[in-house]
């Protein structure tokens, strides 16, 4: 599978992406010249930020804040907070991972840190240690289970008597 193609690629489907146990779909494809690659054997120390897709096959020590797709390849590692619009982890991440739309951890992926995204997919066989916060797309407020509001209101009323 090549990283760059001529045909644009839509957002990866859950069946084809890391959740299915395969390598992350290289969604950098079809946008030649608009993505950034941290190649295997490369160590980057410091903050990475930008608005183009990012593929990490090497090592990053520091914060990664990207307004696009972030893929941590099977050989890649990030030590620090990681934030993107879509995040796919097939390698290793140590730190909080936040995605504005979707976060996927492949079977080969390892995450030690909290996850926050509206949609989270963790494949069978992946390693994860931390907490997950799933929030709606339009709000930073965490979702409550159905009926939780009524239970909380009843508890508050009982406590005020």
Secondary structure, DSSP 8 states (H G I E B T S, - for coil): --S--SS---S--TTTSGGGTS----TTTT-TTS-EEE-TT-EEES-EEESS-EEESSEEES-EEESSEEEE-TT-EEES-EEEEEEEESSEEES-EEEEEEEEE-TT-EEES-EE-SEEEE-TT-EEES-EE-B-TT-SSB---TTHHHHHHHHHHHHT-
